[in-house]
Amino acid sequence: MSAALSAWGVTVLVVELDDAVRDGIRAAQARQVMVNPTATPPPDA
């Protein structure tokens, strides 16, 4: 995994978060909804 990350130039940072920030992030992630947009037909169709 580290070789792949290095090949793509990905930098990983690990930071400490206090409990309130961590809880807020988890709550926001729980509210997120993945929506795939529908394809738009070409203008001449």
N, C-alpha and C positions, 0 to 999 in steps of 0.2 A: 504494500500500500504506500509506504513512504517513497518508494522509487517512482511510482505513478504520480504522486503529488509533486515531487520534485521536478519531474519531466514537464508537468504543466505549469510550473512556477507558482504552485499554491503554497501560501504561508498559513500555518495554523497557529493561532494565539489562544492560550488558555487563560481566562481571567476569573477571578473569584467574584461572585455576586452575592449580595446579602439576600436573606430569605424573602424579603418583600419584593425585590426586583425579580427574583427567580419565579415567585408565585405569579407576578404580573405577566411575565413572558409566557408561562404555561397557560394562563387563562386566555391570553390573546391567541395563542396557537390553537386552543380548543375551539375558539370562535371562527377560525379561518375555514373557508369553504373553497375547494378547488372547482373552478368553472372552466370548461373547455369552450372557447368561442366556436360558433358555427361558421362554416366556410361561407365566404361572400362570393356570389357568382360574378363572373367577369362582367364589365359594364355593357358589353355587346350581346349578352345572352338573352 
